[in-house]
Amino acid sequence: MKIAVQTGMNDLMETLKSKGYDVVAFRDGGTDIKITVLNDIDEEYEEIDPVTFMGEGASAMVLLDASKLSQDQILAYVEKYMQ
């Protein structure tokens, strides 16, 4: 399972990689993405909560709004939902 991270969040990407996660660039990660972390929310996602669940079953994904969460909070959510 992969974590997709929006471009420009290099510190977070490196931290996640150092913890052993498979991290890919947002929109370039292909399939099997379990968590997506966005910072610059566009119209498509502008009304989401800081933590939003999208899809069902095998295609379910967690969307984290980094503009509303600290890096420590993001890491805690990643650890929780990547199990």
Number of C-alpha atoms within 10 A of each C-alpha: 13 18 25 24 25 20 15 12 14 11 10 19 21 13 14 19 14 10 10 9 17 15 21 19 18 16 12 10 16 11 10 14 19 19 24 24 25 21 16 13 14 9 6 7 13 10 9 13 12 15 16 14 13 13 9 8 7 8 11 14 19 20 21 24 22 22 13 13 14 11 14 10 13 20 16 11 15 20 13 9 12 13 6
